[in-house]
Amino acid sequence: MPTKQNWNINDSCEFKSPKDNKWHAAIITNINSEAQTFDVTILSNKEGWKVAIVSQDIYVRPFYDTQIHWTNYKTINPITGIPWFFISDPTHVFKKLRNNLSKSHTGEGQGRNVREIMIDGKEVSWRHIQGVYEYTARNSTAKITRLTKRHVWLTSWSKMRVDLAEHTLSKDVENAMNLIDELKEISTGTREFINYSSLYRQIFHSKKPLEGLADSRLQTLQKIYDWFVIRDRQKNSTINWISLQCQFDLLLSIQGFLGMIKEIFILYPDSVIEPRQVSQDMLEGLFGTIRQLGGDSSTQTLKGYGHALNKFRVTARMTSELKSVNYGKSNHTGMEFDCLTRYNATQLSNMSPFVRKIFEVLLLDDLFMGRIETPTLSFSEEVHQLNQKVSLFQKERQQFFNSCLYNNGIFSLLEKWRDDIKNIVLKSIPKNKGKLWTTAWISRLEINLNNYLCSGIWFLEFQKIILQNHSAITTQRLVAYFLVRKVIEELFKSNVRENRDIEECADPTLTPKDIVTLNQAESSKFSYIIGWVLFKLLKRDHLMNSHPKFPIMHTLLGALCTEKVEYNL
């Protein structure tokens, strides 16, 4: 917070008391220009202190005026003239909300500064969280939340766990308080606090892109902002609400984010913004991984981080994945840093094998995912504009595909497409199988598949599922086409994959275990018999070719003919 050089009598301020080394609301009561001192009175206990002007920066600072400080969320770059927006890390703010709640009405005062958060005269208490945990512990069949001892009895380690904070300030815990009879009436304030906190987390951690100023989530963020401001004004004492630092960080994150969104959409109306990208989870994941590698949680110097990063890069060569306990996993390919995939891996694990294979293939496709770098500078303005257009198109496609990754309706649609294509394959088989029926079948199958793709039925089904997404129609059609194409590829690949290992597919009784040694006469007879059988198999006999085991028999007999025959002379 900026310091103030010129104080006047009756100015509000915050004074750091030498007794407890804490900041208290105070007021300037007298100024002595000759002695270069001024008197400060703490409002809570009317205690007076004399402060030298030369040391005012240590003991006195401007009062936290919400009407002033909440609006200081941006500045102007003095060189480029482009606005800079200050946004507190939403993940840290969310953990601070949980930590403030964990100190509220815990009954462990005894002289310590215990927080007593109140909303309209109703307690916002950590005891209500403990009550939910104790209820679920007593009733094993009523496991309606994910609360454990780690969630309730926090340590310095568990306070840093983002997932524990998510489980605590969640909709499940809020609903549980409403269902438990002994908590329903007394937990109204706590439920309201959890509701707004979880909404804050959901919006800032969302992968669903914002596509305009009309997005309902922006209005919800403004409601969250107004709610926290109103509750802060209604407090009777500083301990009756969250800490000033937490309040400041929360409102700064919302104001800075909303201001940045408005600025971007005015300058670039067709852009899309992913809310979770403003989080510093990736950076925290890197720091956590470095601490884990070194076994040291202390803050390192710049030189120390240099050595740690070298170790980190060497370790990345030995393993494909390093994990940060608090912020998820950080994947690496060679020497490069990739994005955190804590939730991507979980989402993929919930898919069926067929659907998961399609998404995995597309996620690894650099061209489809827009991981192709475009030149930032060009000698031609027209070429530069085209490069920028391609870059924006790649970004939009990547964000739209990420939203599809978390749309359960897409998974069912891919399964439906697979079944539809299977039906097309079966209906394309001619009823009367004559000579060269496979050629006719393939030709008819190709026509039917092209008709299916050209009809656009599959794309209409796709659009019905993504009604809430406002991406460009070209982006939607391209992503849908890649998905349906991968469905076709994976469907036909599966049959090839089944016959890839002939030894596993064939009947084990048909696989010779010993080498048969024949004399010259027996070898001639055996070669003649094998040649006759192969002739019958390889000739264009539709009955033989249509046999379901024909590819396996053909491969086995072909391999048998190339085996070395040993002669005993």
Secondary structure, 3 states (H helix, E strand, C coil): CCCCCCCCCCCEEEEECCCCCCEEEEEEEEEECCCCEEEEEECCCCCEEEEEHHHHHHHEEECCCHHHHCCCCEEECCCCCCEEECCCCHHHHHHHHHHHHHCECCCCCCCCCCECCEECCEECCHHHHHHHHHHHHHCHHHCCCCCCHHHHCCCCCHHHCHHHHHHHCCHHHHHHHHHCHHHHCCCHHHHHHHHHHHHHHHHHCCCCCECCCCCHHHHHHHHHHHHHHHHHHCCCCHHHCCCHHHHHHHHHHHHHHHHHHHHHHHHCCCCCECHHHHCCHHHHHHHHHHHHHHCCCCCCCHHHHHHHHHHHHHHHHHCCEEEECCCEEEEEECCEEEEECHHHHHHHHCCCHHHHHHHHHHHCCCCCCCCCCCCCCCCCHHHHHHHHHHHHHHHHHHHHHHHHHCCHHHHHHHHHHHHHHHHHHHHCCCCCCCCCHHHHHHHHHHHHHHHHHHHCHHHHHHHHHCCCCCCCHHHHHHHHHHHHHHHHHHHHHHHHHHCCCHHHHCCHHHCCCCCCCECHHHHHHHHHHHHHHHHHHHCCCHHHHCCCCHHHHHHHHHHHHCCCCCECC
